[in-house]
């Protein structure tokens, strides 16, 4: 029987956790290591990817879990091109009329 793959905890490098248990471990270890947790950021594509805040942008560009969005009008948009703030459409109502 093959052993399940192990992953290293980003909060405590001495922790080796089975990949299937990693999400549960990260929640617990994040609570137990608040100082380390402040220095790490979570990948928007995979919540188990915790990287130093300074390296987040380069990780997002090369993340293996990154995907491409297909918009309703048939155009494709890469996930990194998503606007940072939402802009509401112009209002068609005239309350003064």
Secondary structure, 3 states (H helix, E strand, C coil): CCCCCEEECCCCCCCEEEHHHHHHHHHHHHHHCHHHHHHEEECCCCCCCEEEHHHHHHHHHHCCCCCEEECCCCCEEEHHHCCCCCCCCCCCCCCCC
